[in-house]
Amino acid sequence: MSKQKRRHWNSVESRLHFAKLYVDGFENWLQDHGYTPSTIEEQVRLLAGWTDWMHAAGFALDNVLDGLNASSAVFKGKKSTRAYAGAGRLFIRYLQDRETLPRSAPPPSPTEIWPLLAAFRHWMHDQRGVTNSTLDTYQSTLVDLLEALGDNPTVFTAHAIRTFVLERAKPHSRGRAKSIATATRAFLRFLVATGQCPVGRDYAVPGFANWQLASVPRFLAANDIDRAIAACDGEGRLRDRAIILLLARLGLRASEVANLKLADVDWRNGRIAVAGKSRREEWLPLTQEVGDAMIAYIERARPRLPTPRVFITEAAPVRPLTRIAIKCIVRRTLLRAGIKSAHHGAHVLRHSAATEMLRHGISLTGVGAVLRHRSPAMTMHYAKVDFALLSEIAQPWIGRLPC
């Protein structure tokens, strides 16, 4: 160890106080969770600053959780300042993993507070095949419903339901209002199906005016897709390239990419198994371009983690990517490629895949098979993007010509 590093470590060591006995195990724990040596050194430095404040404030190991809560009010503001409390939080997780500290009981979840909500989620998942991400979207509305009307379905009158939906939707946009109505209607249909509400009570939910499929699908031009893929060149972005190709070439959803498992890829037959919204597993062709990108990531960049999921975080703690992480990767890629678009989510790449297939002469039936639409009307929505064909069949306006 050089003289400068020894002086630096002595400065850190003197400020660790009650954490000094555990710092070696903490470093090993960070290494096991995928942290690099430089990041581990930085976390120990931040931990020293946090424990030094804890010591000066009169906190020790026996009341470290109280000290963490107090430090959150002190280490706030910029990211570099919040990092000290973050290192303390990480250190407490290590102590809880090795059972030096007892785990604090988490606050009760909405499903624990409202057993009726838990029963609804189980029923929707088992009987309708609805995914957890969709149920999570419903949950905020349903918690408000239960808080407003209680958990006794016998008092869910048509007037009470209608009043709740209109009041809950009042401050929101039309799209959000429709989501609130959809969640409430699904919950009432569960109550009707399980005999807790009279038949037809779901018709009490008001509708919101909206022309179905009236808008033009959001999509990116072919050259923008090529720029997005090119923005993922290099060994450092093999994962992002594979993700962008799965979204833009096969039209997968963000959740489907996040949940993709190694066993879902049939390399011998060049196909990939995808479980959509209703848990129906379907096979899609794995193109050479997408397959090569996935192999490059798996062989050269994927961290060694005992998980069946394909895509994993690059920064510690190493864990499988979530649906939100996929969306963030797409957003960063489009911004890095300099693509100017009002929409930067992962779903715009799914729309782009559909419009590109249509432009290459694939039928609407074929596009619907790739996108796994249950209703042909959803696929027909994409027919509106062929503006050249629409201009040919457009009829002349029969009204008065402008002056």
ZAFIPA-827293 format. One record per residue (C-alpha): residue in three letters; z, y negated, x negated. Coordinates in nm, 4 decimals, padded with zeros to 6 digits. Layout:
+------+----------+----------+----------+
! type !       pz !       py !       px !
+------+----------+----------+----------+
!  Ala !        Z !        Y !        X !
...
+------+----------+----------+----------+
END
This chain:
+------+----------+----------+----------+
! type !       pz !       py !       px !
+------+----------+----------+----------+
!  Met !  00.0000 !  00.0000 !  00.0000 !
!  Ser ! -00.0999 ! -00.3392 ! -00.1408 !
!  Lys !  00.1553 ! -00.6119 ! -00.1991 !
!  Gln !  00.0147 ! -00.8228 !  00.0871 !
!  Lys !  00.0261 ! -00.5320 !  00.3343 !
!  Arg !  00.3800 ! -00.4423 !  00.2233 !
!  Arg !  00.4920 ! -00.8009 !  00.2859 !
!  His !  00.3205 ! -00.7939 !  00.6272 !
!  Trp !  00.4857 ! -00.4638 !  00.7209 !
!  Asn !  00.8277 ! -00.5910 !  00.6116 !
!  Ser !  00.7793 ! -00.8896 !  00.8417 !
!  Val !  00.6826 ! -00.6610 !  01.1301 !
!  Glu !  00.9586 ! -00.4099 !  01.0578 !
!  Ser !  01.2287 ! -00.6754 !  01.0600 !
!  Arg !  01.1278 ! -00.7844 !  01.4102 !
!  Leu !  01.1043 ! -00.4402 !  01.5710 !
!  His !  01.4825 ! -00.4145 !  01.6298 !
!  Phe !  01.5523 ! -00.1366 !  01.8847 !
!  Ala !  01.1875 ! -00.0179 !  01.8688 !
!  Lys !  01.2088 !  00.0586 !  01.4949 !
!  Leu !  01.3331 !  00.4156 !  01.5478 !
!  Tyr !  01.0408 !  00.4965 !  01.7759 !
!  Val !  00.7525 !  00.3179 !  01.6075 !
!  Asp !  00.6213 !  00.6250 !  01.4192 !
!  Gly !  00.6062 !  00.8293 !  01.7369 !
!  Phe !  00.4519 !  00.5338 !  01.9183 !
!  Glu !  00.1722 !  00.5167 !  01.6603 !
!  Asn !  00.1037 !  00.8902 !  01.6947 !
!  Trp !  00.1017 !  00.8568 !  02.0735 !
!  Leu ! -00.1528 !  00.5747 !  02.0533 !
!  Gln ! -00.3690 !  00.7835 !  01.8207 !
!  Asp ! -00.3596 !  01.0758 !  02.0640 !
!  His ! -00.4788 !  00.8406 !  02.3376 !
!  Gly ! -00.7849 !  00.7361 !  02.1400 !
!  Tyr ! -00.6734 !  00.4092 !  01.9815 !
!  Thr ! -00.8330 !  00.3250 !  01.6480 !
!  Pro ! -00.6176 !  00.2614 !  01.3369 !
!  Ser ! -00.6882 ! -00.1136 !  01.3455 !
!  Thr ! -00.5930 ! -00.1340 !  01.7132 !
!  Ile ! -00.2755 !  00.0654 !  01.6499 !
!  Glu ! -00.1773 ! -00.1763 !  01.3742 !
!  Glu ! -00.2403 ! -00.4693 !  01.6087 !
!  Gln ! -00.0355 ! -00.3099 !  01.8880 !
!  Val !  00.2595 ! -00.2599 !  01.6526 !
!  Arg !  00.2359 ! -00.6235 !  01.5447 !
!  Leu !  00.2374 ! -00.7371 !  01.9076 !
!  Leu !  00.5253 ! -00.4985 !  01.9819 !
!  Ala !  00.7258 ! -00.6599 !  01.7002 !
!  Gly !  00.6750 ! -01.0024 !  01.8551 !
!  Trp !  00.7787 ! -00.8737 !  02.1976 !
!  Thr !  01.0903 ! -00.6890 !  02.0763 !
!  Asp !  01.1906 ! -00.9916 !  01.8664 !
!  Trp !  01.1909 ! -01.2016 !  02.1838 !
!  Met !  01.3750 ! -00.9231 !  02.3713 !
!  His !  01.6434 ! -00.9127 !  02.1009 !
!  Ala !  01.6880 ! -01.2896 !  02.1059 !
!  Ala !  01.7112 ! -01.2853 !  02.4875 !
!  Gly !  01.9846 ! -01.0218 !  02.4803 !
!  Phe !  01.7814 ! -00.7231 !  02.5956 !
!  Ala !  01.8024 ! -00.3791 !  02.4351 !
!  Leu !  01.6810 ! -00.0261 !  02.5039 !
!  Asp !  01.9286 !  00.0338 !  02.7869 !
!  Asn !  01.7904 ! -00.2584 !  02.9903 !
!  Val !  01.4369 ! -00.2655 !  02.8556 !
!  Leu !  01.2787 ! -00.2557 !  03.2030 !
!  Asp !  01.4670 ! -00.5692 !  03.3052 !
!  Gly !  01.3516 ! -00.7282 !  02.9803 !
!  Leu !  00.9904 ! -00.6369 !  03.0582 !
!  Asn !  01.0107 ! -00.8122 !  03.3942 !
!  Ala !  01.1656 ! -01.1178 !  03.2298 !
!  Ser !  00.9059 ! -01.1242 !  02.9523 !
!  Ser !  00.6201 ! -01.1317 !  03.2028 !
!  Ala !  00.7287 ! -01.4821 !  03.3017 !
!  Val !  00.7419 ! -01.5919 !  02.9369 !
!  Phe !  00.4293 ! -01.4304 !  02.7902 !
!  Lys !  00.1789 ! -01.5692 !  03.0375 !
!  Gly ! -00.1280 ! -01.7851 !  03.0157 !
!  Lys ! -00.3938 ! -01.6994 !  02.7604 !
!  Lys ! -00.4977 ! -01.3412 !  02.6944 !
!  Ser ! -00.3613 ! -01.3558 !  02.3394 !
!  Thr ! -00.0205 ! -01.4559 !  02.4767 !
!  Arg ! -00.0151 ! -01.1932 !  02.7519 !
!  Ala ! -00.0929 ! -00.9268 !  02.4907 !
!  Tyr !  00.2695 ! -00.9292 !  02.3678 !
!  Ala !  00.4040 ! -00.8185 !  02.7062 !
!  Gly !  00.1129 ! -00.5734 !  02.7267 !
!  Ala !  00.2260 ! -00.4075 !  02.4053 !
!  Gly !  00.5783 ! -00.3874 !  02.5444 !
!  Arg !  00.4453 ! -00.2275 !  02.8618 !
!  Leu !  00.2543 !  00.0263 !  02.6514 !
!  Phe !  00.5664 !  00.1017 !  02.4477 !
!  Ile !  00.7634 !  00.1683 !  02.7668 !
!  Arg !  00.4936 !  00.4089 !  02.8853 !
!  Tyr !  00.5337 !  00.5970 !  02.5575 !
!  Leu !  00.9119 !  00.6141 !  02.6008 !
!  Gln !  00.8666 !  00.7428 !  02.9559 !
!  Asp !  00.6141 !  01.0050 !  02.8423 !
!  Arg !  00.8615 !  01.1434 !  02.5895 !
!  Glu !  01.1386 !  01.1140 !  02.8553 !
!  Thr !  01.3482 !  00.8727 !  02.6496 !
!  Leu !  01.3338 !  00.6439 !  02.9519 !
!  Pro !  01.3300 !  00.7612 !  03.3146 !
!  Arg !  01.0206 !  00.6735 !  03.5098 !
!  Ser !  01.0782 !  00.4005 !  03.7624 !
!  Ala !  01.0034 !  00.5000 !  04.1185 !
!  Pro !  00.6764 !  00.3405 !  04.2331 !
!  Pro !  00.6809 !  00.1362 !  04.5551 !
!  Pro !  00.5927 !  00.3386 !  04.8623 !
!  Ser !  00.2216 !  00.3598 !  04.9308 !
!  Pro !  00.0749 !  00.2559 !  05.2689 !
!  Thr !  00.0251 !  00.6229 !  05.3590 !
!  Glu !  00.3956 !  00.6862 !  05.2945 !
!  Ile !  00.4952 !  00.3890 !  05.5076 !
!  Trp !  00.2502 !  00.4793 !  05.7845 !
!  Pro !  00.2207 !  00.8589 !  05.8379 !
!  Leu ! -00.0463 !  00.7880 !  06.0995 !
!  Leu ! -00.2618 !  00.6314 !  05.8287 !
!  Ala ! -00.2128 !  00.9365 !  05.6057 !
!  Ala ! -00.3174 !  01.1654 !  05.8924 !
!  Phe ! -00.6270 !  00.9498 !  05.9488 !
!  Arg ! -00.7300 !  00.9756 !  05.5835 !
!  His ! -00.6858 !  01.3533 !  05.5791 !
!  Trp ! -00.8818 !  01.3925 !  05.9016 !
!  Met ! -01.1696 !  01.1685 !  05.7878 !
!  His ! -01.1886 !  01.3475 !  05.4534 !
!  Asp ! -01.1723 !  01.7007 !  05.5942 !
!  Gln ! -01.3652 !  01.6605 !  05.9195 !
!  Arg ! -01.6149 !  01.3857 !  05.8362 !
!  Gly ! -01.6497 !  01.4185 !  05.4593 !
!  Val ! -01.5733 !  01.0500 !  05.3995 !
!  Thr ! -01.5009 !  00.9663 !  05.0368 !
!  Asn ! -01.1762 !  00.8142 !  04.9134 !
!  Ser ! -01.3518 !  00.4928 !  04.8069 !
!  Thr ! -01.4675 !  00.4336 !  05.1657 !
!  Leu ! -01.1221 !  00.5152 !  05.3019 !
!  Asp ! -00.9686 !  00.2714 !  05.0521 !
!  Thr ! -01.1988 !  00.0033 !  05.1937 !
!  Tyr ! -01.0815 !  00.0836 !  05.5464 !
!  Gln ! -00.7159 !  00.0908 !  05.4485 !
!  Ser ! -00.6478 ! -00.2825 !  05.4123 !
!  Thr ! -00.7749 ! -00.3453 !  05.7649 !
!  Leu ! -00.5808 ! -00.0536 !  05.9097 !
!  Val ! -00.2563 ! -00.1594 !  05.7429 !
!  Asp ! -00.2935 ! -00.4977 !  05.9134 !
!  Leu ! -00.3666 ! -00.3196 !  06.2414 !
!  Leu ! -00.0530 ! -00.1062 !  06.2172 !
!  Glu !  00.1581 ! -00.4061 !  06.1191 !
!  Ala !  00.0249 ! -00.6008 !  06.4170 !
!  Leu !  00.0331 ! -00.3264 !  06.6833 !
!  Gly !  00.2790 ! -00.0718 !  06.5420 !
!  Asp !  00.2314 !  00.2989 !  06.4863 !
!  Asn !  00.2500 !  00.4053 !  06.8517 !
!  Pro ! -00.1091 !  00.4619 !  06.9705 !
!  Thr ! -00.0023 !  00.4488 !  07.3350 !
!  Val !  00.0338 !  00.0701 !  07.3098 !
!  Phe ! -00.3145 !  00.0253 !  07.1636 !
!  Thr ! -00.4605 ! -00.1376 !  07.4726 !
!  Ala ! -00.8169 ! -00.2611 !  07.4867 !
!  His ! -00.6954 ! -00.6218 !  07.4999 !
!  Ala ! -00.4669 ! -00.5753 !  07.1959 !
!  Ile ! -00.7435 ! -00.4127 !  06.9921 !
!  Arg ! -00.9983 ! -00.6760 !  07.0782 !
!  Thr ! -00.7551 ! -00.9575 !  07.0000 !
!  Phe ! -00.6660 ! -00.8046 !  06.6629 !
!  Val ! -01.0282 ! -00.7584 !  06.5523 !
!  Leu ! -01.1307 ! -01.1107 !  06.6524 !
!  Glu ! -00.8292 ! -01.2703 !  06.4818 !
!  Arg ! -00.8655 ! -01.0559 !  06.1696 !
!  Ala ! -01.2385 ! -01.1330 !  06.1395 !
!  Lys ! -01.2152 ! -01.5057 !  06.2209 !
!  Pro ! -01.1848 ! -01.6406 !  05.8626 !
!  His ! -01.4452 ! -01.4036 !  05.7160 !
!  Ser ! -01.8209 ! -01.3767 !  05.6950 !
!  Arg ! -02.0317 ! -01.1748 !  05.9371 !
!  Gly ! -02.0605 ! -00.8883 !  05.6903 !
!  Arg ! -01.6835 ! -00.8691 !  05.6408 !
!  Ala ! -01.6313 ! -00.8940 !  06.0172 !
!  Lys ! -01.8550 ! -00.5925 !  06.0669 !
!  Ser ! -01.6528 ! -00.3988 !  05.8077 !
!  Ile ! -01.3302 ! -00.4801 !  05.9927 !
!  Ala ! -01.4829 ! -00.3604 !  06.3196 !
!  Thr ! -01.6132 ! -00.0420 !  06.1551 !
!  Ala ! -01.2735 !  00.0468 !  06.0081 !
!  Thr ! -01.0950 ! -00.0163 !  06.3371 !
!  Arg ! -01.3517 !  00.1813 !  06.5347 !
!  Ala ! -01.3256 !  00.4791 !  06.2969 !
!  Phe ! -00.9471 !  00.4777 !  06.3300 !
!  Leu ! -00.9648 !  00.4697 !  06.7102 !
!  Arg ! -01.2137 !  00.7551 !  06.7163 !
!  Phe ! -00.9672 !  00.9594 !  06.5114 !
!  Leu ! -00.6954 !  00.8812 !  06.7641 !
!  Val ! -00.9252 !  00.9787 !  07.0514 !
!  Ala ! -01.0295 !  01.3038 !  06.8797 !
!  Thr ! -00.6669 !  01.4005 !  06.8178 !
!  Gly ! -00.5613 !  01.3172 !  07.1742 !
!  Gln ! -00.3473 !  01.0142 !  07.0866 !
!  Cys ! -00.5648 !  00.7591 !  07.2681 !
!  Pro ! -00.7650 !  00.7803 !  07.5906 !
!  Val ! -01.1341 !  00.8600 !  07.5634 !
!  Gly ! -01.3482 !  00.5507 !  07.5214 !
!  Arg ! -01.0794 !  00.3338 !  07.3663 !
!  Asp ! -01.3047 !  00.2820 !  07.0611 !
!  Tyr ! -01.5413 !  00.0819 !  07.2857 !
!  Ala ! -01.2777 ! -00.1914 !  07.2953 !
!  Val ! -01.3789 ! -00.2965 !  06.9432 !
!  Pro ! -01.6101 ! -00.5988 !  06.9768 !
!  Gly ! -01.9466 ! -00.6016 !  06.8057 !
!  Phe ! -02.0821 ! -00.8809 !  06.5898 !
!  Ala ! -02.4365 ! -01.0085 !  06.6303 !
!  Asn ! -02.6617 ! -00.8803 !  06.3574 !
!  Trp ! -03.0216 ! -00.7661 !  06.3401 !
!  Gln ! -03.0137 ! -00.4162 !  06.1933 !
!  Leu ! -03.2072 ! -00.3883 !  05.8669 !
!  Ala ! -03.3407 ! -00.7429 !  05.9166 !
!  Ser ! -03.3071 ! -00.8483 !  05.5536 !
!  Val ! -03.5383 ! -00.7584 !  05.2680 !
!  Pro ! -03.3853 ! -00.5070 !  05.0219 !
!  Arg ! -03.2425 ! -00.6611 !  04.7072 !
!  Phe ! -03.4335 ! -00.5331 !  04.4073 !
!  Leu ! -03.5438 ! -00.6210 !  04.0557 !
!  Ala ! -03.9023 ! -00.6318 !  03.9362 !
!  Ala ! -04.0288 ! -00.3546 !  03.7093 !
!  Asn ! -04.0320 ! -00.5799 !  03.4012 !
!  Asp ! -03.6687 ! -00.6764 !  03.4681 !
!  Ile ! -03.5720 ! -00.3085 !  03.4818 !
!  Asp ! -03.7483 ! -00.2536 !  03.1484 !
!  Arg ! -03.5565 ! -00.5481 !  02.9991 !
!  Ala ! -03.2281 ! -00.4058 !  03.1245 !
!  Ile ! -03.3041 ! -00.0693 !  02.9653 !
!  Ala ! -03.4111 ! -00.2393 !  02.6422 !
!  Ala ! -03.0805 ! -00.4276 !  02.6392 !
!  Cys ! -02.9100 ! -00.0909 !  02.5890 !
!  Asp ! -03.0967 !  00.0021 !  02.2701 !
!  Gly ! -02.8988 !  00.1106 !  01.9659 !
!  Glu ! -02.6385 !  00.3722 !  01.8813 !
!  Gly ! -02.3583 !  00.1554 !  02.0144 !
!  Arg ! -02.4951 !  00.1575 !  02.3704 !
!  Leu ! -02.6051 !  00.5167 !  02.4252 !
!  Arg ! -02.3628 !  00.5534 !  02.7152 !
!  Asp ! -02.4797 !  00.2367 !  02.8879 !
!  Arg ! -02.8440 !  00.3380 !  02.8490 !
!  Ala ! -02.7854 !  00.6734 !  03.0173 !
!  Ile ! -02.5972 !  00.5061 !  03.3027 !
!  Ile ! -02.8651 !  00.2421 !  03.3615 !
!  Leu ! -03.1384 !  00.5080 !  03.3653 !
!  Leu ! -02.9528 !  00.7242 !  03.6160 !
!  Leu ! -02.9171 !  00.4244 !  03.8453 !
!  Ala ! -03.2637 !  00.2757 !  03.7993 !
!  Arg ! -03.4752 !  00.5936 !  03.7782 !
!  Leu ! -03.2934 !  00.8378 !  04.0084 !
!  Gly ! -03.1365 !  00.5832 !  04.2426 !
!  Leu ! -02.7826 !  00.7189 !  04.2104 !
!  Arg ! -02.4857 !  00.5281 !  04.3486 !
!  Ala ! -02.2161 !  00.3949 !  04.1147 !
!  Ser ! -01.9626 !  00.6466 !  04.2448 !
!  Glu ! -02.2069 !  00.9331 !  04.1929 !
!  Val ! -02.2602 !  00.8355 !  03.8290 !
!  Ala ! -01.8851 !  00.7991 !  03.7722 !
!  Asn ! -01.8128 !  01.1422 !  03.9252 !
!  Leu ! -02.0962 !  01.3217 !  03.7452 !
!  Lys ! -01.9741 !  01.6335 !  03.5629 !
!  Leu ! -02.1194 !  01.8222 !  03.2716 !
!  Ala ! -02.1588 !  02.1290 !  03.4929 !
!  Asp ! -02.3706 !  01.9282 !  03.7389 !
!  Val ! -02.6601 !  01.9137 !  03.4916 !
!  Asp ! -02.8945 !  02.2152 !  03.4975 !
!  Trp ! -03.0650 !  02.1669 !  03.1616 !
!  Arg ! -03.2701 !  02.4851 !  03.1856 !
!  Asn ! -03.4377 !  02.3883 !  03.5127 !
!  Gly ! -03.4392 !  02.0129 !  03.4532 !
!  Arg ! -03.2337 !  01.9077 !  03.7546 !
!  Ile ! -02.9048 !  01.7440 !  03.8387 !
!  Ala ! -02.6595 !  01.8122 !  04.1234 !
!  Val ! -02.5366 !  01.5075 !  04.3120 !
!  Ala ! -02.2707 !  01.5006 !  04.5832 !
!  Gly ! -02.3332 !  01.2013 !  04.8090 !
!  Lys ! -02.1303 !  01.0250 !  05.0724 !
!  Ser ! -02.0754 !  01.3323 !  05.2890 !
!  Arg ! -01.9988 !  01.5713 !  05.0030 !
!  Arg ! -02.3378 !  01.7362 !  05.0491 !
!  Glu ! -02.4504 !  01.8620 !  04.7098 !
!  Glu ! -02.8206 !  01.8125 !  04.6531 !
!  Trp ! -03.0455 !  01.8636 !  04.3526 !
!  Leu ! -03.2521 !  01.5849 !  04.2012 !
!  Pro ! -03.5149 !  01.6220 !  03.9276 !
!  Leu ! -03.3923 !  01.5220 !  03.5826 !
!  Thr ! -03.6756 !  01.3307 !  03.4170 !
!  Gln ! -03.7417 !  01.3554 !  03.0445 !
!  Glu ! -03.6381 !  00.9945 !  02.9870 !
!  Val ! -03.3049 !  01.0321 !  03.1665 !
!  Gly ! -03.2362 !  01.3739 !  03.0144 !
!  Asp ! -03.3001 !  01.2516 !  02.6596 !
!  Ala ! -03.0648 !  00.9556 !  02.7128 !
!  Met ! -02.7882 !  01.1809 !  02.8444 !
!  Ile ! -02.8256 !  01.4288 !  02.5575 !
!  Ala ! -02.8142 !  01.1450 !  02.3031 !
!  Tyr ! -02.4916 !  01.0139 !  02.4549 !
!  Ile ! -02.3224 !  01.3529 !  02.4895 !
!  Glu ! -02.4103 !  01.4685 !  02.1380 !
!  Arg ! -02.3666 !  01.1455 !  01.9430 !
!  Ala ! -02.1376 !  00.9063 !  02.1275 !
!  Arg ! -01.9231 !  01.0782 !  02.3890 !
!  Pro ! -01.5552 !  01.0897 !  02.2825 !
!  Arg ! -01.3899 !  01.4288 !  02.2531 !
!  Leu ! -01.1852 !  01.4393 !  02.5704 !
!  Pro ! -01.0919 !  01.7539 !  02.7674 !
!  Thr ! -01.2489 !  01.6404 !  03.0955 !
!  Pro ! -01.5503 !  01.7712 !  03.2869 !
!  Arg ! -01.6724 !  01.4175 !  03.3618 !
!  Val ! -01.9762 !  01.3009 !  03.1645 !
!  Phe ! -01.9068 !  00.9311 !  03.1185 !
!  Ile ! -01.5894 !  00.8167 !  02.9428 !
!  Thr ! -01.4485 !  00.4835 !  02.8320 !
!  Glu ! -01.5210 !  00.3733 !  02.4775 !
!  Ala ! -01.2039 !  00.1686 !  02.4286 !
!  Ala ! -00.8588 !  00.3229 !  02.4418 !
!  Pro ! -00.7022 !  00.4608 !  02.6463 !
!  Val ! -00.9929 !  00.7048 !  02.6638 !
!  Arg ! -01.0463 !  00.8303 !  03.0197 !
!  Pro ! -01.3304 !  00.8919 !  03.2672 !
!  Leu ! -01.5136 !  00.5892 !  03.3988 !
!  Thr ! -01.4502 !  00.4701 !  03.7525 !
!  Arg ! -01.6948 !  00.3372 !  04.0109 !
!  Ile ! -01.5813 ! -00.0188 !  03.9333 !
!  Ala ! -01.6365 !  00.0387 !  03.5597 !
!  Ile ! -01.9957 !  00.1466 !  03.6303 !
!  Lys ! -02.0543 ! -00.1767 !  03.8218 !
!  Cys ! -01.9105 ! -00.3800 !  03.5340 !
!  Ile ! -02.1413 ! -00.2049 !  03.2865 !
!  Val ! -02.4428 ! -00.2910 !  03.5023 !
!  Arg ! -02.3329 ! -00.6518 !  03.5345 !
!  Arg ! -02.2865 ! -00.6919 !  03.1586 !
!  Thr ! -02.6232 ! -00.5280 !  03.0936 !
!  Leu ! -02.8131 ! -00.7563 !  03.3301 !
!  Leu ! -02.6446 ! -01.0645 !  03.1877 !
!  Arg ! -02.7154 ! -00.9490 !  02.8328 !
!  Ala ! -03.0820 ! -00.8933 !  02.9243 !
!  Gly ! -03.1056 ! -01.2469 !  03.0605 !
!  Ile ! -03.2076 ! -01.1326 !  03.4088 !
!  Lys ! -03.1627 ! -01.4113 !  03.6596 !
!  Ser ! -03.0682 ! -01.2550 !  03.9894 !
!  Ala ! -02.8243 ! -01.3338 !  04.2658 !
!  His ! -02.7189 ! -00.9684 !  04.2606 !
!  His ! -02.5742 ! -00.8008 !  03.9511 !
!  Gly ! -02.4178 ! -00.4890 !  04.1044 !
!  Ala ! -02.5127 ! -00.1282 !  04.0510 !
!  His ! -02.6655 ! -00.0971 !  04.3990 !
!  Val ! -02.9466 ! -00.3385 !  04.3136 !
!  Leu ! -03.0751 ! -00.0743 !  04.0695 !
!  Arg ! -03.0774 !  00.1841 !  04.3503 !
!  His ! -03.2878 ! -00.0512 !  04.5625 !
!  Ser ! -03.5121 ! -00.1145 !  04.2627 !
!  Ala ! -03.5680 !  00.2590 !  04.2140 !
!  Ala ! -03.6758 !  00.2931 !  04.5778 !
!  Thr ! -03.9189 ! -00.0003 !  04.5687 !
!  Glu ! -04.0687 !  00.1209 !  04.2401 !
!  Met ! -04.1309 !  00.4668 !  04.3866 !
!  Leu ! -04.3102 !  00.3107 !  04.6835 !
!  Arg ! -04.5285 !  00.1020 !  04.4553 !
!  His ! -04.6340 !  00.4187 !  04.2756 !
!  Gly ! -04.7569 !  00.5740 !  04.5983 !
!  Ile ! -04.4614 !  00.7971 !  04.6863 !
!  Ser ! -04.4218 !  00.8360 !  05.0623 !
!  Leu ! -04.1239 !  00.7075 !  05.2557 !
!  Thr ! -04.0240 !  01.0684 !  05.3175 !
!  Gly ! -04.0202 !  01.1348 !  04.9440 !
!  Val ! -03.8189 !  00.8204 !  04.8749 !
!  Gly ! -03.5704 !  00.9186 !  05.1441 !
!  Ala ! -03.5341 !  01.2637 !  04.9867 !
!  Val ! -03.4537 !  01.1147 !  04.6459 !
!  Leu ! -03.2107 !  00.8593 !  04.7881 !
!  Arg ! -03.0656 !  01.1263 !  05.0211 !
!  His ! -03.0809 !  00.9116 !  05.3331 !
!  Arg ! -02.9626 !  01.0791 !  05.6511 !
!  Ser ! -03.1583 !  00.8389 !  05.8716 !
!  Pro ! -03.5332 !  00.7695 !  05.8259 !
!  Ala ! -03.4661 !  00.4139 !  05.9434 !
!  Met ! -03.2791 !  00.3434 !  05.6205 !
!  Thr ! -03.5794 !  00.4477 !  05.4152 !
!  Met ! -03.8225 !  00.2501 !  05.6325 !
!  His ! -03.6224 ! -00.0560 !  05.5317 !
!  Tyr ! -03.7968 ! -00.0420 !  05.1931 !
!  Ala ! -04.1447 ! -00.0620 !  05.3456 !
!  Lys ! -04.0926 ! -00.4383 !  05.3771 !
!  Val ! -04.1078 ! -00.4929 !  05.0019 !
!  Asp ! -04.4846 ! -00.4317 !  04.9857 !
!  Phe ! -04.5673 ! -00.7936 !  05.0617 !
!  Ala ! -04.9373 ! -00.7515 !  04.9774 !
!  Leu ! -04.9803 ! -00.4821 !  05.2434 !
!  Leu ! -04.7780 ! -00.6792 !  05.4961 !
!  Ser ! -04.9997 ! -00.9853 !  05.4452 !
!  Glu ! -05.3082 ! -00.7733 !  05.5222 !
!  Ile ! -05.1757 ! -00.6508 !  05.8567 !
!  Ala ! -05.0101 ! -00.9769 !  05.9611 !
!  Gln ! -05.1605 ! -01.1266 !  06.2774 !
!  Pro ! -05.2669 ! -01.4932 !  06.2927 !
!  Trp ! -05.0307 ! -01.7339 !  06.4650 !
!  Ile ! -05.1571 ! -01.8111 !  06.8169 !
!  Gly ! -04.9659 ! -02.1362 !  06.8577 !
!  Arg ! -05.0856 ! -02.4884 !  06.7873 !
!  Leu ! -05.1858 ! -02.5672 !  06.4332 !
!  Pro ! -04.9768 ! -02.8308 !  06.2570 !
!  Cys ! -05.1160 ! -03.1850 !  06.2533 !
+------+----------+----------+----------+
END
